[in-house]
Amino acid sequence: MFSFFNKKMHIDHIEWLGVDMHAHWLPGIDDGAKNMEMALNFMKSLQDLGFKKLLATPHVFAELYPNNREIIESTLEDTKQALKASSLPIETGAAAEYMVNEDFEITSNMMCLPKKHILIELSYVSEMPNIEQIIFNLQVKGYIVVLAHPERYSFYQDKHQRFHRLKEMGVLFQLNLLSVSGYYGKDVKRLAEYLLQKNYYDLAGTDLHHDKHLQALTIEIQSGRLFTKLGNVDFKNMELFF
């Protein structure tokens, strides 16, 4: 655990978070990095910003990105080989970001973050009617459910009781770092601030997809603005995933 004093010494870095547990830098398998060159650039840039470990979480979404363990692990291995060849020393790993919709299935071969943490996302249009049952079913199988960027689901804007219910169920919440900057809009920023005030966030990630994300993140981190907003939040990235 980093002390406030140690954080204060590096307000223009993101060493205080340490692990990026949600990003899309595995090349060519979703809407993130398009090729290996872009993937390596993303990883080097994230390391320069202060991350000590990078975990890729490509989409698993049957309609658009039908990824599975074999695809993700093979692409990760290729990426690690490219990292080695480029002499870029940083620890990496991969899980998945599962879209929970009518096609979602629980299997015994799911790609999880360390310690059986499973990252899920919802449609931006509406909440799954049986989301609580799906979460319960995952928990019965021993998974710890992490909900990606809850601040970005517009259907929760006026239904804060749904957040309370999910937290009661033991769901961990993951914040997109750029949400607090207004990158995704005022409503998302406002909801992120509400969830921060309630101390509902357990984890944070870049959700890096493209150069615009990287540029915005770089500005927010190196200016010290991100530390000012989030540096004292008790995120558990290092504790759980390092």
SULFENRA-V910328 format. One record per residue. N is the residue number from 1. RES is the residue in one small letter. D_LAST is the distance of its C-alpha to the last C-alpha in whole Angstrom. Layout:
BEGIN
n=N res=RES d_last=D_LAST
n=N res=RES d_last=D_LAST
END
This chain:
BEGIN
n=1 res=m d_last=11
n=2 res=f d_last=13
n=3 res=s d_last=17
n=4 res=f d_last=19
n=5 res=f d_last=21
n=6 res=n d_last=18
n=7 res=k d_last=17
n=8 res=k d_last=21
n=9 res=m d_last=21
n=10 res=h d_last=19
n=11 res=i d_last=21
n=12 res=d d_last=21
n=13 res=h d_last=18
n=14 res=i d_last=15
n=15 res=e d_last=12
n=16 res=w d_last=13
n=17 res=l d_last=11
n=18 res=g d_last=8
n=19 res=v d_last=7
n=20 res=d d_last=10
n=21 res=m d_last=10
n=22 res=h d_last=14
n=23 res=a d_last=16
n=24 res=h d_last=19
n=25 res=w d_last=19
n=26 res=l d_last=19
n=27 res=p d_last=23
n=28 res=g d_last=26
n=29 res=i d_last=25
n=30 res=d d_last=25
n=31 res=d d_last=26
n=32 res=g d_last=23
n=33 res=a d_last=23
n=34 res=k d_last=27
n=35 res=n d_last=26
n=36 res=m d_last=24
n=37 res=e d_last=26
n=38 res=m d_last=24
n=39 res=a d_last=21
n=40 res=l d_last=21
n=41 res=n d_last=22
n=42 res=f d_last=19
n=43 res=m d_last=16
n=44 res=k d_last=18
n=45 res=s d_last=19
n=46 res=l d_last=16
n=47 res=q d_last=14
n=48 res=d d_last=18
n=49 res=l d_last=17
n=50 res=g d_last=14
n=51 res=f d_last=11
n=52 res=k d_last=8
n=53 res=k d_last=7
n=54 res=l d_last=9
n=55 res=l d_last=10
n=56 res=a d_last=14
n=57 res=t d_last=16
n=58 res=p d_last=19
n=59 res=h d_last=22
n=60 res=v d_last=24
n=61 res=f d_last=27
n=62 res=a d_last=30
n=63 res=e d_last=32
n=64 res=l d_last=31
n=65 res=y d_last=28
n=66 res=p d_last=28
n=67 res=n d_last=25
n=68 res=n d_last=24
n=69 res=r d_last=21
n=70 res=e d_last=24
n=71 res=i d_last=24
n=72 res=i d_last=20
n=73 res=e d_last=19
n=74 res=s d_last=22
n=75 res=t d_last=21
n=76 res=l d_last=18
n=77 res=e d_last=19
n=78 res=d d_last=22
n=79 res=t d_last=20
n=80 res=k d_last=18
n=81 res=q d_last=21
n=82 res=a d_last=22
n=83 res=l d_last=19
n=84 res=k d_last=20
n=85 res=a d_last=24
n=86 res=s d_last=23
n=87 res=s d_last=21
n=88 res=l d_last=18
n=89 res=p d_last=15
n=90 res=i d_last=12
n=91 res=e d_last=9
n=92 res=t d_last=10
n=93 res=g d_last=11
n=94 res=a d_last=13
n=95 res=a d_last=14
n=96 res=a d_last=17
n=97 res=e d_last=19
n=98 res=y d_last=22
n=99 res=m d_last=25
n=100 res=v d_last=27
n=101 res=n d_last=30
n=102 res=e d_last=33
n=103 res=d d_last=32
n=104 res=f d_last=29
n=105 res=e d_last=28
n=106 res=i d_last=26
n=107 res=t d_last=26
n=108 res=s d_last=24
n=109 res=n d_last=22
n=110 res=m d_last=20
n=111 res=m d_last=17
n=112 res=c d_last=14
n=113 res=l d_last=11
n=114 res=p d_last=9
n=115 res=k d_last=11
n=116 res=k d_last=14
n=117 res=h d_last=13
n=118 res=i d_last=16
n=119 res=l d_last=17
n=120 res=i d_last=20
n=121 res=e d_last=23
n=122 res=l d_last=26
n=123 res=s d_last=29
n=124 res=y d_last=30
n=125 res=v d_last=34
n=126 res=s d_last=34
n=127 res=e d_last=32
n=128 res=m d_last=32
n=129 res=p d_last=35
n=130 res=n d_last=33
n=131 res=i d_last=29
n=132 res=e d_last=29
n=133 res=q d_last=30
n=134 res=i d_last=28
n=135 res=i d_last=25
n=136 res=f d_last=27
n=137 res=n d_last=27
n=138 res=l d_last=23
n=139 res=q d_last=23
n=140 res=v d_last=25
n=141 res=k d_last=24
n=142 res=g d_last=21
n=143 res=y d_last=19
n=144 res=i d_last=17
n=145 res=v d_last=18
n=146 res=v d_last=17
n=147 res=l d_last=19
n=148 res=a d_last=19
n=149 res=h d_last=21
n=150 res=p d_last=23
n=151 res=e d_last=25
n=152 res=r d_last=26
n=153 res=y d_last=28
n=154 res=s d_last=32
n=155 res=f d_last=33
n=156 res=y d_last=31
n=157 res=q d_last=33
n=158 res=d d_last=36
n=159 res=k d_last=34
n=160 res=h d_last=32
n=161 res=q d_last=32
n=162 res=r d_last=30
n=163 res=f d_last=27
n=164 res=h d_last=28
n=165 res=r d_last=29
n=166 res=l d_last=26
n=167 res=k d_last=24
n=168 res=e d_last=26
n=169 res=m d_last=25
n=170 res=g d_last=22
n=171 res=v d_last=20
n=172 res=l d_last=17
n=173 res=f d_last=18
n=174 res=q d_last=16
n=175 res=l d_last=18
n=176 res=n d_last=19
n=177 res=l d_last=19
n=178 res=l d_last=22
n=179 res=s d_last=24
n=180 res=v d_last=24
n=181 res=s d_last=26
n=182 res=g d_last=29
n=183 res=y d_last=28
n=184 res=y d_last=28
n=185 res=g d_last=31
n=186 res=k d_last=32
n=187 res=d d_last=32
n=188 res=v d_last=28
n=189 res=k d_last=28
n=190 res=r d_last=30
n=191 res=l d_last=28
n=192 res=a d_last=25
n=193 res=e d_last=26
n=194 res=y d_last=28
n=195 res=l d_last=25
n=196 res=l d_last=23
n=197 res=q d_last=26
n=198 res=k d_last=26
n=199 res=n d_last=22
n=200 res=y d_last=21
n=201 res=y d_last=18
n=202 res=d d_last=15
n=203 res=l d_last=13
n=204 res=a d_last=14
n=205 res=g d_last=14
n=206 res=t d_last=16
n=207 res=d d_last=18
n=208 res=l d_last=19
n=209 res=h d_last=22
n=210 res=h d_last=25
n=211 res=d d_last=26
n=212 res=k d_last=27
n=213 res=h d_last=24
n=214 res=l d_last=22
n=215 res=q d_last=25
n=216 res=a d_last=25
n=217 res=l d_last=21
n=218 res=t d_last=22
n=219 res=i d_last=25
n=220 res=e d_last=23
n=221 res=i d_last=21
n=222 res=q d_last=23
n=223 res=s d_last=26
n=224 res=g d_last=24
n=225 res=r d_last=25
n=226 res=l d_last=21
n=227 res=f d_last=20
n=228 res=t d_last=23
n=229 res=k d_last=23
n=230 res=l d_last=19
n=231 res=g d_last=18
n=232 res=n d_last=19
n=233 res=v d_last=18
n=234 res=d d_last=15
n=235 res=f d_last=13
n=236 res=k d_last=10
n=237 res=n d_last=7
n=238 res=m d_last=5
n=239 res=e d_last=6
n=240 res=l d_last=6
n=241 res=f d_last=4
n=242 res=f d_last=0
END
